[in-house]
Amino acid sequence: MTSLMAYAYGKPREATSAEPMIPMSEIEDARQSLKVKLQRISESLESRPR
């Protein structure tokens, strides 16, 4: 069946990732940076008079 499908439709293409891989160290750095920024935003909102 696989051979017949290859003759009828051509061999399947290999899957390629459209998005580049990001190193885990960069992801961790971004996560830490975002955590700090969210903490600062939270603190500024808490200290704001209502």
Buried (B, 14 or more C-beta within 10 A) or exposed (E): EEEEEEEEEEEEEEEEEEEEEEEEEEEEEEEEEEEEEEEEEEEEEEEEEE
